[in-house]
Amino acid sequence: MFKFIGIVLIGGLAGYALGVAAGIFIVNNFSTNVQDKPLELAMTSIFFFGPMGALIGLIIAVVYQLLRRYL
């Protein structure tokens, strides 16, 4: 059980990191904001893309663990 939880948490952390990196890339390349782009970059990547990536990482890790256990 602890291994399951550990792998799921690692998946969530990896998803968060990848989400932040994707957010930085997306805001840098596609934002038309000129006045406070660094603030938009920080807030959007940390508070939107990071949690979305963590959620996706958690879901992928749980599905992987369940499929590995029961198949």
Backbone hydrogen bonds, N-H to C=O, Kabsch-Sander energy under -0.5 kcal/mol:
donor,donor_aa,acceptor,acceptor_aa,energy
5,I,1,M,-2.3
6,G,2,F,-2.6
7,I,3,K,-2.5
8,V,4,F,-2.1
9,L,5,I,-2.5
10,I,6,G,-2.3
11,G,7,I,-2.2
12,G,8,V,-2.1
13,L,9,L,-2.5
14,A,10,I,-2.6
15,G,11,G,-2.3
16,Y,12,G,-2.3
17,A,13,L,-2.4
18,L,14,A,-2.5
19,G,15,G,-2.4
20,V,16,Y,-2.5
21,A,17,A,-2.2
22,A,18,L,-2.5
23,G,19,G,-2.5
24,I,20,V,-2.5
25,F,21,A,-2.1
26,I,22,A,-2.8
27,V,23,G,-2.7
28,N,24,I,-2.3
29,N,25,F,-1.9
30,F,26,I,-2.4
31,S,27,V,-1.5
40,E,36,D,-2.3
41,L,37,K,-2.9
42,A,38,P,-2.3
43,M,39,L,-2.7
44,T,40,E,-2.4
45,S,41,L,-1.9
46,I,42,A,-2.3
47,F,43,M,-2.3
48,F,44,T,-1.5
49,F,44,T,-2.2
50,G,45,S,-1.7
52,M,48,F,-1.9
53,G,49,F,-2.4
54,A,50,G,-2.4
55,L,51,P,-2.4
56,I,52,M,-2.2
57,G,53,G,-2.7
58,L,54,A,-2.6
59,I,55,L,-2.4
60,I,56,I,-2.5
61,A,57,G,-2.4
62,V,58,L,-2.6
63,V,59,I,-2.5
64,Y,60,I,-2.4
65,Q,61,A,-2.5
66,L,62,V,-2.7
67,L,63,V,-2.6
68,R,64,Y,-2.4
69,R,65,Q,-1.9
70,Y,66,L,-2.3
71,L,67,L,-1.6
